[in-house]
Amino acid sequence: MVIEPLTNSDDTGQIRHKLARLDARPVQWVISAAPVPYPLALATMKARAAAIAAGEAQEAVWLLEHPPLYTAGTSAQPADLLSDRFPVFDAGRGGQYTYHGPGQRVAYLMLDLTQRGRDIRSLVQNLEAWVVDTLAGFNIAAAARPAPRIGVWVRRPDKGVLAEDKIAAIGVRVSKWVSFHGISLNVSPDLGHYDGIVPCGITDAGVTSLEDLGQLVSMPEVDVVLRRAFEARFGPTVTASEQSLVGAGLPSQVA
């Protein structure tokens, strides 16, 4: 029986995380200041992922906010859409209905899994752990849950002994071993906007945010902690502009 080690060492003797690239090539870290329309974001992700698969582009993590909207994953049930107050978009990712809007940090990850172990389950687990690590940086204890409660959750003893709320959603798609879509972390969104859907098909729990939990932090503060936690698991990053997402057939503007 072969037992895979939990950690690996590089040539310098330092511990290397399982999903870090052996060549330590940095991931482009892109932040959009203005809300990005969902169709534009989806087209950009798909094009960038295709370019990465073809060896024509570098990996990227894209941090942004969307205008208020709902997205439907491949498992979305029509009955879980309770209102048409916001536009609904077919996301093409796994999962069910979710909400995106101002005050929520969305992080789209276009990563080359051929360089990171080709393990989709490990990718999802580490995306959840990435969010958990980030929340720990703000003194919020959170945890992932097994299916169907995919995502990151916090206990809410103020609502009941076993009560918990979801603070972050995870949804990824992999094509030609390149990931796209990613995570959404509630920083300070209008939680009332979730009333138009059954989030992720779960009816026995609520949603929360850093603000709802008493942590009044800015999006740039969250981004700093997200980046530090990402690098600890996935390896180094390099700051890049929105314009770096343009190329290899990508939309001519990200705005």
N, C-alpha and C positions, 0 to 999 in steps of 0.2 A: 504494500500500500504506500502510495506517495502522498505526503502531506505537504500542501503548499504553504510556505512561510507567509506570515501575516505582513511582514515588512521585507524590504529589500535594501541592500546597501549599494551605493555607487562607488566609484573608484577612490573617492576621498574618504570612504568609511562612514559617510553620513547616511542617516536613514532616509530611504526614498519611499514615498507612498506608492501604493499599487497602481494608482491611476496617473501618476506623474510620467511624463515622457522620459525615455532613457537619454535622449539627446538634449534635454532641458531647454528646448526651443521655447521662447516665451509666447504666451497667448496675447493677442491684441486686446486691450481693455478700452472699450468705447462707451462713453456716456452721452446720451442725448439730453439737452437742456429743455427742449420743448416737447410737448406730447406728440407721439408718432401715431398716425392713423394705422389701424390694424392691417388693412390690405397691403399697405406699403411695407410694414414690418414683415409680414408673411412672405411677400415677394422677395424682399432683401435676404431674409434667412434662407429661403430655398436656393436662391442664386449663389449665395456665399457658400452654402453647404456643398453644392455641386462643384463649385470652383475648388474647394478644399479637396474633395474626392478626386478631382482631376489633377491635383498637385499644382494648381495655379494660384492658390491663395493661402494665407496664414490662418490659423485658428483664431477665433474671436469670441469674446464675451461682450454682449451688448446690453447695457443698462438703460432703461427708459421707463416712461409712463405712457399710458394710453388715455385717450378721451374715454368717458364712461361707455362701456359696451359689455356684451356677453359673448362668450365663445362656446361652441359646442364641439366636444371631442367625439371620437368614433363610437363611444358607448352612450352618448347622450340620449335620454328618453324624452319624447315630446311632452309628456305630462309634467316634466320637471321645469319647463319654461312657463312661469306663472304670469309674466307680464311682458309686453312689448315696449316698455318705456325707453329702452335703449336698443341700438342696433344689435343684431345677432349675426355672428360670423362663424362659418365652418372652419375650425382650426386645423383639422387634419392630424391632430395629435391623439394620443390615447386619453382616456378619461371621459368625463361627462361635461355638464355645464359649469362654467366658472365666470367670475366677474373680473374685469380690469377697469381701472380708472385712476384719476389723480389721487396722490397719496399712497399709491401702491408701487413698490419697486419691482419691476419686471426685469428679469435677467435671462436673456436668450443666449444659449451656449452652443456654439458651432465648433465641436471638438472632433478631431480625427481619432476614432477609436482603434484604428489599425496601429496607432502609436501608443495606445493606452490599454491594451490587453483584450480588446474585443469582448468585453463583458458588460452587457447592457444592465443586468441586474445590479452589478457593482456600481455602475454609473448612477442608477436611480438611488441606491442606498447612500452613495456619497453626496448626491445632491441634497438629500434630506439631512445628512450629517453636516453638510456645509451650512445649511440654514440653522440647525441646532447650535452649531459653534458660534454663528453670528449672533444669535439671540443671547447666548451665554455672555457675550461681550457687553450686553446691556442688562445683565443680572436677571434674565428671564429663563427659567427652567422649561425646556421644551423637549419633545420626543417624537420620533416617528412611530407610526402604528402599522400593523400588517393590513393587507387588503381586506375589505374594500376601503379602509380608512387611510388611503395613500395621502401623504402630505406631512405637515408638522403641526403638532397639537400642544396646547398648554392646559394644565388642570385648572379648573375654576371652582375651588371649594366654596366661594361666595355664592355659587349657584346650586350647590349640592355636593354631596360626598364624592360621587363618581363623575361629576360634570366636567366636561372639557370643551374647549373651543379650538377651531382651526385657525391658525395664524398664517400659514403659507401653503400654497398648492404646488404640486409637482406634475409636470406633464411633458414628456419628451417623445420625439420621433427620431428614428435612425434610418438613414438611407445611404447605401453603399458605405456603411460603417462610419458615417459622419452624423453627429447629433444636431438637432435643432429644436426649437422651443426651449423650455427650461423651467424656471421657478417664478412664483410671484409671492412677494412678502408684503403683508399689510403693515404699513408704517402709520399712516394717518388718513385712510380713505373714509368716505361716508359709508359706514357699515349698513345704513338703511338701503343702499343700492343693491345689496344682496337679496332683498325681499322679492325681487322679480324672478328668482330661480330657486331651485333646490340645489344648493352648492354641492357639486360632486355626487349628487344623488343621496346625500346623507341627511336624514330627517330628524335624528335624535341628538344633534349637537349644533352649536352655533358657530359664529365666526368672531374673531377678535383682531386686535391690532396692537402695536406697541403703544400707541396713544391711549387706547382703551384700557391697557394694563398699567397706565400711569407713567409711561416712558415718553416724554416729550422731546423727541430728537429730530434733527433735520435730516433730509435725504442725503446730503453730503456726508454727514456723520455716519449714517448707515452704510453708505458706499465704501467708506474707509475700512470699516470692520468687515464688510463682505469681501473686499479685496484681500485683506490679510488672511481671512479664513479660507478663501479660495486657494491662495498660493500655498497654504499649508498642506492641502490635499492634492492639488492638481499641478503645482509647479509655478514657475515665475510668470509674470505678466509684464507687458510694456504698454504705456499709455499711447493711445491712438485716437485720431479724430474721427468724426462721423464720415468724413470724406474717404477714410480708409476702407469703409464698407463698399464704396463705389468702385466698380471695376469688374472685369470678367463677366460682363453682362448684367451687372446690378443696376437698379434704378439710378437715374442720373442725379437724383436729389433725395436726401433723407431729411425731412422737415415736417 
